Amino acid sequence: MTITILAAAVAVALLVGSFLVNRWRAPRVLIYQGRVLEERLGNSPIVSRLDLLRAVNAHGLTSLGDVEYAVLEGNGWIRVISREQAFSR
């Protein structure tokens, strides 16, 4: 019983710690003006080129050329700003 409680406490501590680390990670630009910044993508263990393409498609865009910025947020989400959005402001 003691081992089970200890294991549960360790699991909760790891989850909370992981959440806090990811929450405070600085945003990182992964696509700029339609070009994937490979050097930044290579350092990211949680984002692949396929993840980027899926995020671009999820935002209704069909080409990387339509992307002004794609930013990996501290929470792990990828925010995509189209060229149209960037220039309409």
PDB file with one MODEL, atoms N, CA, C and O in Angstrom:
MODEL        1
ATOM      1  N   MET A   1       0.829  -1.196   0.000  1.00  0.00           N
ATOM      2  CA  MET A   1       0.000   0.000   0.000  1.00  0.00           C
ATOM      3  C   MET A   1       0.871   1.257   0.000  1.00  0.00           C
ATOM      4  O   MET A   1       0.578   2.204  -0.730  1.00  0.00           O
ATOM      5  N   THR A   2       1.931   1.283   0.800  1.00  0.00           N
ATOM      6  CA  THR A   2       2.812   2.451   0.892  1.00  0.00           C
ATOM      7  C   THR A   2       3.504   2.712  -0.442  1.00  0.00           C
ATOM      8  O   THR A   2       3.664   3.862  -0.851  1.00  0.00           O
ATOM      9  N   ILE A   3       3.914   1.633  -1.119  1.00  0.00           N
ATOM     10  CA  ILE A   3       4.589   1.788  -2.407  1.00  0.00           C
ATOM     11  C   ILE A   3       3.623   2.374  -3.437  1.00  0.00           C
ATOM     12  O   ILE A   3       4.021   3.210  -4.248  1.00  0.00           O
ATOM     13  N   THR A   4       2.369   1.950  -3.413  1.00  0.00           N
ATOM     14  CA  THR A   4       1.371   2.461  -4.348  1.00  0.00           C
ATOM     15  C   THR A   4       1.133   3.950  -4.129  1.00  0.00           C
ATOM     16  O   THR A   4       1.041   4.711  -5.092  1.00  0.00           O
ATOM     17  N   ILE A   5       1.033   4.368  -2.882  1.00  0.00           N
ATOM     18  CA  ILE A   5       0.836   5.790  -2.572  1.00  0.00           C
ATOM     19  C   ILE A   5       2.054   6.593  -2.994  1.00  0.00           C
ATOM     20  O   ILE A   5       1.925   7.684  -3.549  1.00  0.00           O
ATOM     21  N   LEU A   6       3.235   6.054  -2.730  1.00  0.00           N
ATOM     22  CA  LEU A   6       4.473   6.732  -3.118  1.00  0.00           C
ATOM     23  C   LEU A   6       4.566   6.846  -4.645  1.00  0.00           C
ATOM     24  O   LEU A   6       4.934   7.894  -5.177  1.00  0.00           O
ATOM     25  N   ALA A   7       4.229   5.762  -5.334  1.00  0.00           N
ATOM     26  CA  ALA A   7       4.270   5.788  -6.803  1.00  0.00           C
ATOM     27  C   ALA A   7       3.278   6.812  -7.356  1.00  0.00           C
ATOM     28  O   ALA A   7       3.589   7.526  -8.310  1.00  0.00           O
ATOM     29  N   ALA A   8       2.093   6.884  -6.761  1.00  0.00           N
ATOM     30  CA  ALA A   8       1.095   7.864  -7.196  1.00  0.00           C
ATOM     31  C   ALA A   8       1.585   9.282  -6.940  1.00  0.00           C
ATOM     32  O   ALA A   8       1.388  10.163  -7.777  1.00  0.00           O
ATOM     33  N   ALA A   9       2.216   9.514  -5.804  1.00  0.00           N
ATOM     34  CA  ALA A   9       2.733  10.844  -5.482  1.00  0.00           C
ATOM     35  C   ALA A   9       3.840  11.246  -6.454  1.00  0.00           C
ATOM     36  O   ALA A   9       3.901  12.396  -6.887  1.00  0.00           O
ATOM     37  N   VAL A  10       4.703  10.311  -6.792  1.00  0.00           N
ATOM     38  CA  VAL A  10       5.773  10.597  -7.754  1.00  0.00           C
ATOM     39  C   VAL A  10       5.180  10.901  -9.124  1.00  0.00           C
ATOM     40  O   VAL A  10       5.621  11.834  -9.795  1.00  0.00           O
ATOM     41  N   ALA A  11       4.189  10.127  -9.544  1.00  0.00           N
ATOM     42  CA  ALA A  11       3.553  10.359 -10.844  1.00  0.00           C
ATOM     43  C   ALA A  11       2.914  11.741 -10.905  1.00  0.00           C
ATOM     44  O   ALA A  11       3.057  12.446 -11.904  1.00  0.00           O
ATOM     45  N   VAL A  12       2.215  12.132  -9.849  1.00  0.00           N
ATOM     46  CA  VAL A  12       1.589  13.452  -9.806  1.00  0.00           C
ATOM     47  C   VAL A  12       2.657  14.544  -9.847  1.00  0.00           C
ATOM     48  O   VAL A  12       2.503  15.534 -10.563  1.00  0.00           O
ATOM     49  N   ALA A  13       3.727  14.373  -9.091  1.00  0.00           N
ATOM     50  CA  ALA A  13       4.811  15.366  -9.080  1.00  0.00           C
ATOM     51  C   ALA A  13       5.435  15.514 -10.465  1.00  0.00           C
ATOM     52  O   ALA A  13       5.736  16.626 -10.898  1.00  0.00           O
ATOM     53  N   LEU A  14       5.629  14.394 -11.159  1.00  0.00           N
ATOM     54  CA  LEU A  14       6.195  14.457 -12.511  1.00  0.00           C
ATOM     55  C   LEU A  14       5.260  15.158 -13.483  1.00  0.00           C
ATOM     56  O   LEU A  14       5.706  15.956 -14.307  1.00  0.00           O
ATOM     57  N   LEU A  15       3.969  14.868 -13.395  1.00  0.00           N
ATOM     58  CA  LEU A  15       3.000  15.525 -14.271  1.00  0.00           C
ATOM     59  C   LEU A  15       2.943  17.022 -14.024  1.00  0.00           C
ATOM     60  O   LEU A  15       2.951  17.808 -14.970  1.00  0.00           O
ATOM     61  N   VAL A  16       2.888  17.417 -12.774  1.00  0.00           N
ATOM     62  CA  VAL A  16       2.841  18.844 -12.430  1.00  0.00           C
ATOM     63  C   VAL A  16       4.127  19.530 -12.874  1.00  0.00           C
ATOM     64  O   VAL A  16       4.087  20.622 -13.441  1.00  0.00           O
ATOM     65  N   GLY A  17       5.269  18.894 -12.617  1.00  0.00           N
ATOM     66  CA  GLY A  17       6.549  19.469 -13.034  1.00  0.00           C
ATOM     67  C   GLY A  17       6.636  19.628 -14.537  1.00  0.00           C
ATOM     68  O   GLY A  17       7.093  20.658 -15.033  1.00  0.00           O
ATOM     69  N   SER A  18       6.198  18.609 -15.264  1.00  0.00           N
ATOM     70  CA  SER A  18       6.206  18.670 -16.725  1.00  0.00           C
ATOM     71  C   SER A  18       5.312  19.797 -17.223  1.00  0.00           C
ATOM     72  O   SER A  18       5.687  20.532 -18.136  1.00  0.00           O
ATOM     73  N   PHE A  19       4.137  19.934 -16.629  1.00  0.00           N
ATOM     74  CA  PHE A  19       3.212  21.002 -17.012  1.00  0.00           C
ATOM     75  C   PHE A  19       3.857  22.367 -16.799  1.00  0.00           C
ATOM     76  O   PHE A  19       3.777  23.235 -17.668  1.00  0.00           O
ATOM     77  N   LEU A  20       4.492  22.559 -15.653  1.00  0.00           N
ATOM     78  CA  LEU A  20       5.090  23.861 -15.352  1.00  0.00           C
ATOM     79  C   LEU A  20       6.258  24.171 -16.273  1.00  0.00           C
ATOM     80  O   LEU A  20       6.412  25.310 -16.714  1.00  0.00           O
ATOM     81  N   VAL A  21       7.077  23.180 -16.566  1.00  0.00           N
ATOM     82  CA  VAL A  21       8.211  23.398 -17.468  1.00  0.00           C
ATOM     83  C   VAL A  21       7.709  23.773 -18.848  1.00  0.00           C
ATOM     84  O   VAL A  21       8.199  24.733 -19.442  1.00  0.00           O
ATOM     85  N   ASN A  22       6.732  23.027 -19.375  1.00  0.00           N
ATOM     86  CA  ASN A  22       6.201  23.320 -20.702  1.00  0.00           C
ATOM     87  C   ASN A  22       5.463  24.645 -20.737  1.00  0.00           C
ATOM     88  O   ASN A  22       5.512  25.356 -21.741  1.00  0.00           O
ATOM     89  N   ARG A  23       4.786  24.983 -19.661  1.00  0.00           N
ATOM     90  CA  ARG A  23       4.010  26.222 -19.617  1.00  0.00           C
ATOM     91  C   ARG A  23       4.914  27.451 -19.699  1.00  0.00           C
ATOM     92  O   ARG A  23       4.512  28.473 -20.255  1.00  0.00           O
ATOM     93  N   TRP A  24       6.096  27.371 -19.168  1.00  0.00           N
ATOM     94  CA  TRP A  24       6.970  28.545 -19.105  1.00  0.00           C
ATOM     95  C   TRP A  24       8.053  28.529 -20.178  1.00  0.00           C
ATOM     96  O   TRP A  24       8.951  29.370 -20.150  1.00  0.00           O
ATOM     97  N   ARG A  25       7.990  27.603 -21.110  1.00  0.00           N
ATOM     98  CA  ARG A  25       8.961  27.568 -22.197  1.00  0.00           C
ATOM     99  C   ARG A  25       8.701  28.742 -23.132  1.00  0.00           C
ATOM    100  O   ARG A  25       7.548  29.039 -23.447  1.00  0.00           O
ATOM    101  N   ALA A  26       9.741  29.399 -23.570  1.00  0.00           N
ATOM    102  CA  ALA A  26       9.596  30.567 -24.437  1.00  0.00           C
ATOM    103  C   ALA A  26       9.082  30.154 -25.814  1.00  0.00           C
ATOM    104  O   ALA A  26       9.484  29.114 -26.335  1.00  0.00           O
ATOM    105  N   PRO A  27       8.200  30.954 -26.408  1.00  0.00           N
ATOM    106  CA  PRO A  27       7.731  30.671 -27.775  1.00  0.00           C
ATOM    107  C   PRO A  27       8.905  30.668 -28.751  1.00  0.00           C
ATOM    108  O   PRO A  27       9.894  31.376 -28.560  1.00  0.00           O
ATOM    109  N   ARG A  28       8.774  29.859 -29.798  1.00  0.00           N
ATOM    110  CA  ARG A  28       9.857  29.740 -30.776  1.00  0.00           C
ATOM    111  C   ARG A  28       9.270  29.775 -32.175  1.00  0.00           C
ATOM    112  O   ARG A  28       8.385  28.979 -32.490  1.00  0.00           O
ATOM    113  N   VAL A  29       9.746  30.686 -33.027  1.00  0.00           N
ATOM    114  CA  VAL A  29       9.291  30.771 -34.417  1.00  0.00           C
ATOM    115  C   VAL A  29       9.874  29.591 -35.184  1.00  0.00           C
ATOM    116  O   VAL A  29      11.086  29.373 -35.181  1.00  0.00           O
ATOM    117  N   LEU A  30       8.994  28.825 -35.846  1.00  0.00           N
ATOM    118  CA  LEU A  30       9.422  27.657 -36.613  1.00  0.00           C
ATOM    119  C   LEU A  30       9.297  27.861 -38.121  1.00  0.00           C
ATOM    120  O   LEU A  30      10.024  27.242 -38.897  1.00  0.00           O
ATOM    121  N   ILE A  31       8.372  28.730 -38.535  1.00  0.00           N
ATOM    122  CA  ILE A  31       8.248  29.101 -39.952  1.00  0.00           C
ATOM    123  C   ILE A  31       8.240  30.616 -40.015  1.00  0.00           C
ATOM    124  O   ILE A  31       7.534  31.273 -39.250  1.00  0.00           O
ATOM    125  N   TYR A  32       9.026  31.167 -40.929  1.00  0.00           N
ATOM    126  CA  TYR A  32       9.038  32.617 -41.153  1.00  0.00           C
ATOM    127  C   TYR A  32       8.986  32.862 -42.646  1.00  0.00           C
ATOM    128  O   TYR A  32       9.836  32.376 -43.392  1.00  0.00           O
ATOM    129  N   GLN A  33       7.986  33.615 -43.085  1.00  0.00           N
ATOM    130  CA  GLN A  33       7.771  33.962 -44.485  1.00  0.00           C
ATOM    131  C   GLN A  33       7.812  32.741 -45.400  1.00  0.00           C
ATOM    132  O   GLN A  33       8.475  32.734 -46.437  1.00  0.00           O
ATOM    133  N   GLY A  34       7.076  31.702 -44.976  1.00  0.00           N
ATOM    134  CA  GLY A  34       6.940  30.506 -45.791  1.00  0.00           C
ATOM    135  C   GLY A  34       8.099  29.531 -45.738  1.00  0.00           C
ATOM    136  O   GLY A  34       8.057  28.484 -46.383  1.00  0.00           O
ATOM    137  N   ARG A  35       9.143  29.862 -44.971  1.00  0.00           N
ATOM    138  CA  ARG A  35      10.330  29.001 -44.918  1.00  0.00           C
ATOM    139  C   ARG A  35      10.452  28.357 -43.540  1.00  0.00           C
ATOM    140  O   ARG A  35      10.431  29.042 -42.518  1.00  0.00           O
ATOM    141  N   VAL A  36      10.579  27.037 -43.529  1.00  0.00           N
ATOM    142  CA  VAL A  36      10.766  26.321 -42.271  1.00  0.00           C
ATOM    143  C   VAL A  36      12.181  26.617 -41.766  1.00  0.00           C
ATOM    144  O   VAL A  36      13.159  26.465 -42.498  1.00  0.00           O
ATOM    145  N   LEU A  37      12.269  27.034 -40.525  1.00  0.00           N
ATOM    146  CA  LEU A  37      13.568  27.315 -39.905  1.00  0.00           C
ATOM    147  C   LEU A  37      14.085  25.997 -39.321  1.00  0.00           C
ATOM    148  O   LEU A  37      13.890  25.695 -38.144  1.00  0.00           O
ATOM    149  N   GLU A  38      14.746  25.231 -40.179  1.00  0.00           N
ATOM    150  CA  GLU A  38      15.170  23.870 -39.846  1.00  0.00           C
ATOM    151  C   GLU A  38      16.013  23.817 -38.571  1.00  0.00           C
ATOM    152  O   GLU A  38      15.902  22.870 -37.792  1.00  0.00           O
ATOM    153  N   GLU A  39      16.850  24.824 -38.358  1.00  0.00           N
ATOM    154  CA  GLU A  39      17.716  24.811 -37.175  1.00  0.00           C
ATOM    155  C   GLU A  39      16.901  24.870 -35.884  1.00  0.00           C
ATOM    156  O   GLU A  39      17.323  24.332 -34.860  1.00  0.00           O
ATOM    157  N   ARG A  40      15.751  25.513 -35.925  1.00  0.00           N
ATOM    158  CA  ARG A  40      14.889  25.574 -34.744  1.00  0.00           C
ATOM    159  C   ARG A  40      14.033  24.329 -34.622  1.00  0.00           C
ATOM    160  O   ARG A  40      13.734  23.880 -33.515  1.00  0.00           O
ATOM    161  N   LEU A  41      13.645  23.778 -35.737  1.00  0.00           N
ATOM    162  CA  LEU A  41      12.849  22.562 -35.735  1.00  0.00           C
ATOM    163  C   LEU A  41      13.676  21.379 -35.241  1.00  0.00           C
ATOM    164  O   LEU A  41      13.175  20.517 -34.518  1.00  0.00           O
ATOM    165  N   GLY A  42      14.935  21.348 -35.634  1.00  0.00           N
ATOM    166  CA  GLY A  42      15.820  20.257 -35.232  1.00  0.00           C
ATOM    167  C   GLY A  42      16.044  20.183 -33.740  1.00  0.00           C
ATOM    168  O   GLY A  42      16.319  19.104 -33.215  1.00  0.00           O
ATOM    169  N   ASN A  43      15.936  21.297 -33.041  1.00  0.00           N
ATOM    170  CA  ASN A  43      16.136  21.321 -31.595  1.00  0.00           C
ATOM    171  C   ASN A  43      14.876  20.999 -30.816  1.00  0.00           C
ATOM    172  O   ASN A  43      14.907  20.939 -29.587  1.00  0.00           O
ATOM    173  N   SER A  44      13.789  20.795 -31.498  1.00  0.00           N
ATOM    174  CA  SER A  44      12.512  20.576 -30.817  1.00  0.00           C
ATOM    175  C   SER A  44      12.149  19.093 -30.820  1.00  0.00           C
ATOM    176  O   SER A  44      11.892  18.514 -31.875  1.00  0.00           O
ATOM    177  N   PRO A  45      12.129  18.482 -29.632  1.00  0.00           N
ATOM    178  CA  PRO A  45      11.785  17.063 -29.587  1.00  0.00           C
ATOM    179  C   PRO A  45      10.291  16.794 -29.769  1.00  0.00           C
ATOM    180  O   PRO A  45       9.894  15.645 -29.957  1.00  0.00           O
ATOM    181  N   ILE A  46       9.458  17.839 -29.715  1.00  0.00           N
ATOM    182  CA  ILE A  46       8.019  17.605 -29.767  1.00  0.00           C
ATOM    183  C   ILE A  46       7.382  18.020 -31.082  1.00  0.00           C
ATOM    184  O   ILE A  46       6.176  17.840 -31.256  1.00  0.00           O
ATOM    185  N   VAL A  47       8.156  18.572 -32.015  1.00  0.00           N
ATOM    186  CA  VAL A  47       7.575  19.023 -33.280  1.00  0.00           C
ATOM    187  C   VAL A  47       8.378  18.459 -34.449  1.00  0.00           C
ATOM    188  O   VAL A  47       9.600  18.597 -34.508  1.00  0.00           O
ATOM    189  N   SER A  48       7.669  17.825 -35.370  1.00  0.00           N
ATOM    190  CA  SER A  48       8.294  17.336 -36.597  1.00  0.00           C
ATOM    191  C   SER A  48       7.788  18.189 -37.762  1.00  0.00           C
ATOM    192  O   SER A  48       6.885  19.008 -37.599  1.00  0.00           O
ATOM    193  N   ARG A  49       8.365  17.989 -38.898  1.00  0.00           N
ATOM    194  CA  ARG A  49       7.901  18.702 -40.096  1.00  0.00           C
ATOM    195  C   ARG A  49       6.447  18.336 -40.401  1.00  0.00           C
ATOM    196  O   ARG A  49       5.672  19.183 -40.845  1.00  0.00           O
ATOM    197  N   LEU A  50       6.081  17.082 -40.163  1.00  0.00           N
ATOM    198  CA  LEU A  50       4.701  16.642 -40.360  1.00  0.00           C
ATOM    199  C   LEU A  50       3.761  17.372 -39.404  1.00  0.00           C
ATOM    200  O   LEU A  50       2.656  17.744 -39.798  1.00  0.00           O
ATOM    201  N   ASP A  51       4.178  17.583 -38.154  1.00  0.00           N
ATOM    202  CA  ASP A  51       3.367  18.356 -37.197  1.00  0.00           C
ATOM    203  C   ASP A  51       3.122  19.769 -37.724  1.00  0.00           C
ATOM    204  O   ASP A  51       2.021  20.307 -37.606  1.00  0.00           O
ATOM    205  N   LEU A  52       4.153  20.353 -38.300  1.00  0.00           N
ATOM    206  CA  LEU A  52       4.008  21.705 -38.865  1.00  0.00           C
ATOM    207  C   LEU A  52       3.004  21.718 -40.007  1.00  0.00           C
ATOM    208  O   LEU A  52       2.137  22.590 -40.068  1.00  0.00           O
ATOM    209  N   LEU A  53       3.121  20.759 -40.905  1.00  0.00           N
ATOM    210  CA  LEU A  53       2.189  20.695 -42.037  1.00  0.00           C
ATOM    211  C   LEU A  53       0.754  20.478 -41.564  1.00  0.00           C
ATOM    212  O   LEU A  53      -0.181  21.056 -42.119  1.00  0.00           O
ATOM    213  N   ARG A  54       0.583  19.653 -40.547  1.00  0.00           N
ATOM    214  CA  ARG A  54      -0.764  19.442 -39.995  1.00  0.00           C
ATOM    215  C   ARG A  54      -1.316  20.726 -39.385  1.00  0.00           C
ATOM    216  O   ARG A  54      -2.493  21.042 -39.561  1.00  0.00           O
ATOM    217  N   ALA A  55      -0.475  21.465 -38.672  1.00  0.00           N
ATOM    218  CA  ALA A  55      -0.922  22.723 -38.062  1.00  0.00           C
ATOM    219  C   ALA A  55      -1.301  23.733 -39.143  1.00  0.00           C
ATOM    220  O   ALA A  55      -2.303  24.437 -39.014  1.00  0.00           O
ATOM    221  N   VAL A  56      -0.511  23.804 -40.197  1.00  0.00           N
ATOM    222  CA  VAL A  56      -0.800  24.715 -41.309  1.00  0.00           C
ATOM    223  C   VAL A  56      -2.140  24.338 -41.936  1.00  0.00           C
ATOM    224  O   VAL A  56      -2.978  25.205 -42.182  1.00  0.00           O
ATOM    225  N   ASN A  57      -2.342  23.054 -42.195  1.00  0.00           N
ATOM    226  CA  ASN A  57      -3.604  22.594 -42.783  1.00  0.00           C
ATOM    227  C   ASN A  57      -4.784  22.836 -41.844  1.00  0.00           C
ATOM    228  O   ASN A  57      -5.873  23.185 -42.301  1.00  0.00           O
ATOM    229  N   ALA A  58      -4.583  22.655 -40.543  1.00  0.00           N
ATOM    230  CA  ALA A  58      -5.659  22.873 -39.569  1.00  0.00           C
ATOM    231  C   ALA A  58      -6.109  24.328 -39.544  1.00  0.00           C
ATOM    232  O   ALA A  58      -7.238  24.627 -39.156  1.00  0.00           O
ATOM    233  N   HIS A  59      -5.225  25.230 -39.957  1.00  0.00           N
ATOM    234  CA  HIS A  59      -5.569  26.649 -40.023  1.00  0.00           C
ATOM    235  C   HIS A  59      -6.117  27.044 -41.394  1.00  0.00           C
ATOM    236  O   HIS A  59      -6.249  28.228 -41.701  1.00  0.00           O
ATOM    237  N   GLY A  60      -6.434  26.038 -42.214  1.00  0.00           N
ATOM    238  CA  GLY A  60      -7.061  26.295 -43.502  1.00  0.00           C
ATOM    239  C   GLY A  60      -6.103  26.684 -44.608  1.00  0.00           C
ATOM    240  O   GLY A  60      -6.540  27.144 -45.663  1.00  0.00           O
ATOM    241  N   LEU A  61      -4.826  26.515 -44.399  1.00  0.00           N
ATOM    242  CA  LEU A  61      -3.832  26.859 -45.416  1.00  0.00           C
ATOM    243  C   LEU A  61      -3.353  25.585 -46.094  1.00  0.00           C
ATOM    244  O   LEU A  61      -3.294  24.527 -45.468  1.00  0.00           O
ATOM    245  N   THR A  62      -3.016  25.683 -47.357  1.00  0.00           N
ATOM    246  CA  THR A  62      -2.613  24.495 -48.106  1.00  0.00           C
ATOM    247  C   THR A  62      -1.128  24.451 -48.424  1.00  0.00           C
ATOM    248  O   THR A  62      -0.615  23.428 -48.877  1.00  0.00           O
ATOM    249  N   SER A  63      -0.440  25.559 -48.188  1.00  0.00           N
ATOM    250  CA  SER A  63       0.970  25.640 -48.552  1.00  0.00           C
ATOM    251  C   SER A  63       1.766  26.370 -47.476  1.00  0.00           C
ATOM    252  O   SER A  63       1.263  27.293 -46.836  1.00  0.00           O
ATOM    253  N   LEU A  64       2.999  25.951 -47.285  1.00  0.00           N
ATOM    254  CA  LEU A  64       3.876  26.673 -46.361  1.00  0.00           C
ATOM    255  C   LEU A  64       4.106  28.105 -46.847  1.00  0.00           C
ATOM    256  O   LEU A  64       4.363  29.005 -46.048  1.00  0.00           O
ATOM    257  N   GLY A  65       4.011  28.306 -48.156  1.00  0.00           N
ATOM    258  CA  GLY A  65       4.176  29.635 -48.726  1.00  0.00           C
ATOM    259  C   GLY A  65       3.107  30.620 -48.276  1.00  0.00           C
ATOM    260  O   GLY A  65       3.295  31.832 -48.381  1.00  0.00           O
ATOM    261  N   ASP A  66       1.991  30.109 -47.777  1.00  0.00           N
ATOM    262  CA  ASP A  66       0.909  30.960 -47.282  1.00  0.00           C
ATOM    263  C   ASP A  66       1.123  31.404 -45.842  1.00  0.00           C
ATOM    264  O   ASP A  66       0.348  32.202 -45.314  1.00  0.00           O
ATOM    265  N   VAL A  67       2.173  30.891 -45.204  1.00  0.00           N
ATOM    266  CA  VAL A  67       2.419  31.140 -43.780  1.00  0.00           C
ATOM    267  C   VAL A  67       3.425  32.273 -43.603  1.00  0.00           C
ATOM    268  O   VAL A  67       4.518  32.240 -44.168  1.00  0.00           O
ATOM    269  N   GLU A  68       3.048  33.269 -42.817  1.00  0.00           N
ATOM    270  CA  GLU A  68       3.998  34.320 -42.448  1.00  0.00           C
ATOM    271  C   GLU A  68       4.810  33.857 -41.241  1.00  0.00           C
ATOM    272  O   GLU A  68       6.036  33.963 -41.232  1.00  0.00           O
ATOM    273  N   TYR A  69       4.121  33.345 -40.226  1.00  0.00           N
ATOM    274  CA  TYR A  69       4.771  32.825 -39.021  1.00  0.00           C
ATOM    275  C   TYR A  69       4.070  31.554 -38.566  1.00  0.00           C
ATOM    276  O   TYR A  69       2.852  31.429 -38.692  1.00  0.00           O
ATOM    277  N   ALA A  70       4.836  30.622 -38.040  1.00  0.00           N
ATOM    278  CA  ALA A  70       4.305  29.520 -37.241  1.00  0.00           C
ATOM    279  C   ALA A  70       5.153  29.510 -35.975  1.00  0.00           C
ATOM    280  O   ALA A  70       6.381  29.447 -36.033  1.00  0.00           O
ATOM    281  N   VAL A  71       4.484  29.572 -34.844  1.00  0.00           N
ATOM    282  CA  VAL A  71       5.181  29.722 -33.568  1.00  0.00           C
ATOM    283  C   VAL A  71       4.829  28.553 -32.659  1.00  0.00           C
ATOM    284  O   VAL A  71       3.655  28.252 -32.442  1.00  0.00           O
ATOM    285  N   LEU A  72       5.857  27.898 -32.131  1.00  0.00           N
ATOM    286  CA  LEU A  72       5.649  26.870 -31.114  1.00  0.00           C
ATOM    287  C   LEU A  72       5.501  27.584 -29.784  1.00  0.00           C
ATOM    288  O   LEU A  72       6.445  28.198 -29.287  1.00  0.00           O
ATOM    289  N   GLU A  73       4.313  27.500 -29.214  1.00  0.00           N
ATOM    290  CA  GLU A  73       4.027  28.173 -27.949  1.00  0.00           C
ATOM    291  C   GLU A  73       4.553  27.351 -26.775  1.00  0.00           C
ATOM    292  O   GLU A  73       4.859  26.168 -26.923  1.00  0.00           O
ATOM    293  N   GLY A  74       4.652  27.974 -25.633  1.00  0.00           N
ATOM    294  CA  GLY A  74       5.152  27.312 -24.441  1.00  0.00           C
ATOM    295  C   GLY A  74       4.324  26.122 -24.004  1.00  0.00           C
ATOM    296  O   GLY A  74       4.826  25.231 -23.319  1.00  0.00           O
ATOM    297  N   ASN A  75       3.051  26.101 -24.399  1.00  0.00           N
ATOM    298  CA  ASN A  75       2.168  24.998 -24.008  1.00  0.00           C
ATOM    299  C   ASN A  75       2.182  23.850 -25.019  1.00  0.00           C
ATOM    300  O   ASN A  75       1.453  22.871 -24.857  1.00  0.00           O
ATOM    301  N   GLY A  76       3.017  23.970 -26.072  1.00  0.00           N
ATOM    302  CA  GLY A  76       3.118  22.914 -27.071  1.00  0.00           C
ATOM    303  C   GLY A  76       2.258  23.113 -28.307  1.00  0.00           C
ATOM    304  O   GLY A  76       2.413  22.385 -29.288  1.00  0.00           O
ATOM    305  N   TRP A  77       1.360  24.081 -28.279  1.00  0.00           N
ATOM    306  CA  TRP A  77       0.517  24.371 -29.443  1.00  0.00           C
ATOM    307  C   TRP A  77       1.320  25.115 -30.495  1.00  0.00           C
ATOM    308  O   TRP A  77       2.265  25.836 -30.173  1.00  0.00           O
ATOM    309  N   ILE A  78       0.945  24.939 -31.739  1.00  0.00           N
ATOM    310  CA  ILE A  78       1.586  25.669 -32.832  1.00  0.00           C
ATOM    311  C   ILE A  78       0.591  26.704 -33.338  1.00  0.00           C
ATOM    312  O   ILE A  78      -0.480  26.360 -33.838  1.00  0.00           O
ATOM    313  N   ARG A  79       0.955  27.974 -33.203  1.00  0.00           N
ATOM    314  CA  ARG A  79       0.111  29.078 -33.681  1.00  0.00           C
ATOM    315  C   ARG A  79       0.584  29.438 -35.083  1.00  0.00           C
ATOM    316  O   ARG A  79       1.776  29.634 -35.322  1.00  0.00           O
ATOM    317  N   VAL A  80      -0.373  29.522 -36.007  1.00  0.00           N
ATOM    318  CA  VAL A  80      -0.053  29.827 -37.409  1.00  0.00           C
ATOM    319  C   VAL A  80      -0.693  31.150 -37.783  1.00  0.00           C
ATOM    320  O   VAL A  80      -1.887  31.357 -37.567  1.00  0.00           O
ATOM    321  N   ILE A  81       0.117  32.053 -38.353  1.00  0.00           N
ATOM    322  CA  ILE A  81      -0.373  33.338 -38.846  1.00  0.00           C
ATOM    323  C   ILE A  81      -0.114  33.360 -40.346  1.00  0.00           C
ATOM    324  O   ILE A  81       1.027  33.274 -40.800  1.00  0.00           O
ATOM    325  N   SER A  82      -1.195  33.475 -41.100  1.00  0.00           N
ATOM    326  CA  SER A  82      -1.055  33.483 -42.561  1.00  0.00           C
ATOM    327  C   SER A  82      -0.496  34.827 -43.024  1.00  0.00           C
ATOM    328  O   SER A  82      -0.533  35.819 -42.296  1.00  0.00           O
ATOM    329  N   ARG A  83       0.011  34.833 -44.226  1.00  0.00           N
ATOM    330  CA  ARG A  83       0.499  36.100 -44.805  1.00  0.00           C
ATOM    331  C   ARG A  83      -0.640  37.098 -44.924  1.00  0.00           C
ATOM    332  O   ARG A  83      -0.451  38.297 -44.717  1.00  0.00           O
ATOM    333  N   GLU A  84      -1.816  36.600 -45.257  1.00  0.00           N
ATOM    334  CA  GLU A  84      -2.995  37.468 -45.372  1.00  0.00           C
ATOM    335  C   GLU A  84      -3.306  38.126 -44.032  1.00  0.00           C
ATOM    336  O   GLU A  84      -3.575  39.326 -43.981  1.00  0.00           O
ATOM    337  N   GLN A  85      -3.273  37.359 -42.953  1.00  0.00           N
ATOM    338  CA  GLN A  85      -3.537  37.923 -41.614  1.00  0.00           C
ATOM    339  C   GLN A  85      -2.461  38.934 -41.241  1.00  0.00           C
ATOM    340  O   GLN A  85      -2.769  39.992 -40.691  1.00  0.00           O
ATOM    341  N   ALA A  86      -1.209  38.621 -41.531  1.00  0.00           N
ATOM    342  CA  ALA A  86      -0.105  39.491 -41.132  1.00  0.00           C
ATOM    343  C   ALA A  86      -0.171  40.837 -41.834  1.00  0.00           C
ATOM    344  O   ALA A  86       0.171  41.861 -41.244  1.00  0.00           O
ATOM    345  N   PHE A  87      -0.610  40.845 -43.094  1.00  0.00           N
ATOM    346  CA  PHE A  87      -0.612  42.095 -43.846  1.00  0.00           C
ATOM    347  C   PHE A  87      -1.927  42.844 -43.781  1.00  0.00           C
ATOM    348  O   PHE A  87      -2.029  43.960 -44.292  1.00  0.00           O
ATOM    349  N   SER A  88      -2.943  42.246 -43.157  1.00  0.00           N
ATOM    350  CA  SER A  88      -4.232  42.944 -43.051  1.00  0.00           C
ATOM    351  C   SER A  88      -4.326  43.771 -41.775  1.00  0.00           C
ATOM    352  O   SER A  88      -5.339  44.430 -41.543  1.00  0.00           O
ATOM    353  N   ARG A  89      -3.302  43.748 -40.955  1.00  0.00           N
ATOM    354  CA  ARG A  89      -3.322  44.497 -39.683  1.00  0.00           C
ATOM    355  C   ARG A  89      -2.853  45.902 -39.854  1.00  0.00           C
ATOM    356  O   ARG A  89      -2.810  46.660 -38.885  1.00  0.00           O
TER     357      ARG A  89
ENDMDL
END
